[in-house]
Structures are given as C-alpha cells and as structure tokens.
Amino acid sequence: MKSVMQYYRVDRRKIFFLKFIFEAYEGVVSMTTVDPELGIVSLSIPPGCEADVADILTELGKDIRVEPCPVEEIDKK
C-alpha cells in the first residue's frame, strides 16, 4: 500500500514547531515544507496511521492554524 499525501496551510512561523512534533512520532508521518512563504506543508502518511495523524492535527489545531490545502491550490504556485 502507498502512503497518503495530504497538504495543509499552517502558520508559517510554526512550521519548525510542527516538524519537531511530527519527528517525535517517528514512523507515523513525514512532513515536507512545500511553500514556506505561504505556510504550505505536505504530510506523507503511511497506511494505517491516518487516524493517528488526524488526532495529532486536531490537537495541534487548537493552538495553531492547521487547515487542509487543496492540491489544485498548490499546483497554481
């Protein structure tokens, strides 16, 4: 099975924080910065980890901006 790729817009000042948090969940998610100016990041989520990542994003979303970013919006950049 392939990993799921999801894109999010986050507070660009918090990208380093998100990277740090996701690295702590080794093997659950891998984050890449797509556009640091706009705060767009991609998450590569292995099969079976989608619920864990959703829970992490829900909790993080209580303190910082984390919103889904449609792929079409990224392709325009």
matplotlib code that plots the C-alpha trace (Angstrom):
import matplotlib.pyplot as plt

x = [0.0, 1.1, 1.4, -1.3, -0.1, -2.0, -1.4, -2.1, -1.8, -0.3, 1.0, 4.4, 6.0, 5.1, 6.5, 9.6, 7.3, 5.2, 8.3, 9.6, 6.3, 5.9, 9.5, 8.6, 6.0, 8.7, 7.2, 3.7, 4.1, 6.8, 6.4, 7.9, 7.7, 6.2, 6.0, 7.5, 6.1, 2.5, 2.9, 2.1, 3.3, 2.8, 2.3, 3.2, 1.2, 1.9, -1.1, -2.8, -1.6, -4.3, -6.3, -3.2, -2.3, -5.9, -5.8, -2.5, -3.7, -6.9, -5.0, -2.5, -5.3, -6.5, -3.3, -2.2, -3.7, -3.8, -6.2, -6.4, -5.0, -6.4, -3.9, -5.3, -4.2, -0.7, -0.5, -1.1, 2.0]
y = [0.0, 3.5, 6.4, 9.1, 12.6, 15.4, 19.2, 21.8, 25.5, 26.4, 29.5, 29.8, 30.9, 27.5, 25.2, 24.4, 23.5, 21.2, 19.5, 19.0, 17.5, 15.2, 13.9, 12.9, 10.5, 8.5, 6.4, 7.9, 10.9, 12.7, 16.4, 18.5, 22.2, 22.9, 26.8, 28.4, 31.9, 30.6, 28.1, 25.1, 21.7, 18.2, 15.2, 11.7, 9.3, 5.5, 3.1, 2.6, 5.8, 8.1, 8.2, 8.9, 11.8, 13.1, 13.1, 14.9, 17.6, 18.0, 18.7, 21.0, 22.9, 24.0, 26.1, 27.0, 27.3, 24.0, 23.8, 21.5, 22.9, 21.6, 20.2, 22.4, 25.5, 24.1, 23.4, 27.1, 28.2]
z = [0.0, -0.7, 1.7, 1.6, 0.8, 2.4, 2.1, 4.8, 5.3, 8.6, 10.4, 8.6, 11.9, 13.3, 10.6, 12.7, 15.6, 13.5, 12.1, 15.6, 16.8, 13.8, 14.2, 17.7, 16.2, 14.3, 11.5, 11.8, 9.5, 7.5, 6.8, 4.0, 3.5, 0.1, 0.3, 3.4, 2.5, 2.4, 5.1, 2.9, 4.1, 2.8, 5.1, 3.9, 6.0, 5.9, 5.6, 9.0, 10.5, 9.1, 12.4, 14.5, 12.2, 12.3, 16.1, 16.2, 13.7, 15.7, 18.9, 17.2, 15.6, 19.0, 19.3, 15.8, 12.3, 10.5, 7.6, 4.6, 1.4, -1.9, -4.3, -7.0, -5.0, -4.7, -8.5, -9.2, -7.4]

ax = plt.figure().add_subplot(projection="3d")
ax.plot(x, y, z, "-o")
ax.set_aspect("equal")
plt.show()
